[in-house]
Amino acid sequence: MDPYDFVAMHLPQKTIDLIDGFWVQFAQNEAGLNERFTRQGPGADPTVVMGALSDIAPDIMWEFGEAEIGHEVVITSEWRDDLRALVRAIKNRAPELRYFQVRDTRPAEPNHMIEQLIKSRFRSKFTLKTIAVDVSDTGHINVTCEGRGKTEALIDQAVALSTLALGEKDERAWLGFVEAKSTLIGRSLPVAEAAEAVRQGVEEAKRARPAQKYASTVLDDDREQYLFSYEGDQPQDNARGDIISYTTFDAHFGLNVLNERPFSSLRFSQFGEWFAGIALPPLPHEELSIDARNALETHIHDRLRSTKVGGLIGAGTGRENMYFDVALEDVVQGLSDLSALFHELARPDAVLSFHDDGLKGFRYPLLRSQ
């Protein structure tokens, strides 16, 4: 179970009821939808059947397509990262269907389909002439391209190419800035070549991820650490605007978290670890105490390591809170371990939040399960 599954389980009952009502209607019309898509008859109108999604959230997107067996229905949040847990809940609560497979993200497309889809979407040929992909200091891939047409249209082409080449999940995780320049010089790139450049950029970024799990890290070993210090100039637009100092094993992670850039756990772990932060107001005698923070770091890291589910990646001191960032390979066990720890420490004020963009609105008091 990943954090999206976990958050999906904690949605309000009213939302769950709406989701279940949608699937009741879908199941009642499944045979009619199959009839419609196999052209065996007029069947059910998909726009009417899927219209019930707007009662759950108006910005949920959907589309039908072919599957290896039967049909595929994709219900997606597209650009709305804040709806990703909701869409996951819709997928997870789908009943067993005879004719349809359910997805919550669009998959990557083969090269021949990318060209067709871009042509149909933009009603013109692919016009990018050059494309360069660089890995940023936070593990994103930044795409720079040149081509024929207006800059905005070229950017749209590059984003569409990236989404189709990577699939929605990886595009949201890895794609950073996209810049374009209009030019009349040169021929258009083959779509397959441009798509491969994007895929290779992601592979390069993946190779830069840490080579070991954070559950394997020993806090007092010789592993290099990175210090971020702020003296009056706080990170802009950051939930940790009170931060004074922060130490981490991964400088790229620190840059991403402290500067509030789009975050995806996929960029910082090749082992399926998910990253979360714990905010903890200090007790009166702990205020700005490095010793108190160090003691809590050790407690957190040792507890997660004891069950081999995760470990500490960074910690910081702020004017209002102490901050502890953890990597969790098993989310449910990790939250259980942390809840038990803060219960033992008599710290009911500890609150955990996941760093991934689609999960930032979810706050989990660590004594909730006690």
Secondary structure in CASP SS format (residue, H / E / C, confidence):
PFRMAT SS
TARGET T0000
AUTHOR 0000-0000-0000
METHOD secondary structure of the structure
MODEL  1
M C 1.00
D C 1.00
P H 1.00
Y H 1.00
D H 1.00
F H 1.00
V H 1.00
A H 1.00
M C 1.00
H C 1.00
L C 1.00
P C 1.00
Q H 1.00
K H 1.00
T H 1.00
I H 1.00
D H 1.00
L H 1.00
I H 1.00
D H 1.00
G H 1.00
F H 1.00
W H 1.00
V H 1.00
Q H 1.00
F H 1.00
A H 1.00
Q H 1.00
N H 1.00
E H 1.00
A H 1.00
G H 1.00
L H 1.00
N H 1.00
E H 1.00
R H 1.00
F H 1.00
T C 1.00
R C 1.00
Q C 1.00
G C 1.00
P C 1.00
G C 1.00
A C 1.00
D C 1.00
P H 1.00
T H 1.00
V H 1.00
V H 1.00
M H 1.00
G C 1.00
A C 1.00
L H 1.00
S H 1.00
D H 1.00
I H 1.00
A C 1.00
P C 1.00
D C 1.00
I C 1.00
M E 1.00
W E 1.00
E E 1.00
F E 1.00
G E 1.00
E E 1.00
A C 1.00
E C 1.00
I C 1.00
G C 1.00
H E 1.00
E E 1.00
V E 1.00
V E 1.00
I E 1.00
T E 1.00
S C 1.00
E C 1.00
W C 1.00
R C 1.00
D H 1.00
D H 1.00
L H 1.00
R H 1.00
A H 1.00
L H 1.00
V H 1.00
R H 1.00
A H 1.00
I H 1.00
K H 1.00
N H 1.00
R C 1.00
A C 1.00
P C 1.00
E C 1.00
L C 1.00
R C 1.00
Y C 1.00
F E 1.00
Q E 1.00
V E 1.00
R E 1.00
D C 1.00
T C 1.00
R C 1.00
P C 1.00
A C 1.00
E C 1.00
P C 1.00
N H 1.00
H H 1.00
M H 1.00
I H 1.00
E H 1.00
Q H 1.00
L H 1.00
I H 1.00
K H 1.00
S H 1.00
R H 1.00
F H 1.00
R C 1.00
S C 1.00
K C 1.00
F C 1.00
T C 1.00
L E 1.00
K E 1.00
T E 1.00
I E 1.00
A E 1.00
V E 1.00
D E 1.00
V E 1.00
S C 1.00
D C 1.00
T C 1.00
G C 1.00
H C 1.00
I E 1.00
N E 1.00
V E 1.00
T E 1.00
C E 1.00
E E 1.00
G E 1.00
R C 1.00
G C 1.00
K C 1.00
T H 1.00
E H 1.00
A H 1.00
L H 1.00
I H 1.00
D H 1.00
Q H 1.00
A H 1.00
V H 1.00
A H 1.00
L H 1.00
S H 1.00
T H 1.00
L H 1.00
A H 1.00
L H 1.00
G C 1.00
E H 1.00
K H 1.00
D H 1.00
E H 1.00
R H 1.00
A H 1.00
W H 1.00
L E 1.00
G E 1.00
F E 1.00
V E 1.00
E E 1.00
A E 1.00
K E 1.00
S E 1.00
T C 1.00
L C 1.00
I C 1.00
G C 1.00
R C 1.00
S C 1.00
L C 1.00
P C 1.00
V H 1.00
A H 1.00
E H 1.00
A H 1.00
A H 1.00
E H 1.00
A H 1.00
V H 1.00
R H 1.00
Q H 1.00
G H 1.00
V H 1.00
E H 1.00
E H 1.00
A H 1.00
K H 1.00
R H 1.00
A C 1.00
R C 1.00
P C 1.00
A C 1.00
Q C 1.00
K C 1.00
Y H 1.00
A H 1.00
S H 1.00
T C 1.00
V C 1.00
L C 1.00
D C 1.00
D C 1.00
D C 1.00
R C 1.00
E C 1.00
Q C 1.00
Y E 1.00
L E 1.00
F E 1.00
S E 1.00
Y C 1.00
E C 1.00
G C 1.00
D C 1.00
Q C 1.00
P C 1.00
Q C 1.00
D C 1.00
N C 1.00
A C 1.00
R C 1.00
G C 1.00
D C 1.00
I E 1.00
I E 1.00
S E 1.00
Y E 1.00
T E 1.00
T E 1.00
F C 1.00
D C 1.00
A H 1.00
H H 1.00
F H 1.00
G H 1.00
L H 1.00
N H 1.00
V H 1.00
L H 1.00
N C 1.00
E C 1.00
R C 1.00
P C 1.00
F C 1.00
S C 1.00
S H 1.00
L H 1.00
R H 1.00
F C 1.00
S C 1.00
Q C 1.00
F C 1.00
G C 1.00
E C 1.00
W E 1.00
F E 1.00
A E 1.00
G E 1.00
I E 1.00
A E 1.00
L E 1.00
P C 1.00
P C 1.00
L C 1.00
P H 1.00
H H 1.00
E H 1.00
E C 1.00
L C 1.00
S C 1.00
I H 1.00
D H 1.00
A H 1.00
R H 1.00
N H 1.00
A H 1.00
L H 1.00
E H 1.00
T H 1.00
H H 1.00
I H 1.00
H H 1.00
D H 1.00
R H 1.00
L H 1.00
R H 1.00
S H 1.00
T C 1.00
K C 1.00
V C 1.00
G E 1.00
G E 1.00
L E 1.00
I E 1.00
G E 1.00
A E 1.00
G E 1.00
T E 1.00
G E 1.00
R C 1.00
E C 1.00
N C 1.00
M E 1.00
Y E 1.00
F E 1.00
D E 1.00
V E 1.00
A E 1.00
L E 1.00
E C 1.00
D C 1.00
V H 1.00
V H 1.00
Q H 1.00
G H 1.00
L H 1.00
S H 1.00
D H 1.00
L H 1.00
S H 1.00
A H 1.00
L H 1.00
F H 1.00
H H 1.00
E H 1.00
L C 1.00
A C 1.00
R C 1.00
P C 1.00
D C 1.00
A C 1.00
V E 1.00
L E 1.00
S E 1.00
F E 1.00
H C 1.00
D C 1.00
D H 1.00
G H 1.00
L H 1.00
K C 1.00
G C 1.00
F C 1.00
R C 1.00
Y E 1.00
P E 1.00
L C 1.00
L C 1.00
R C 1.00
S C 1.00
Q C 1.00
END
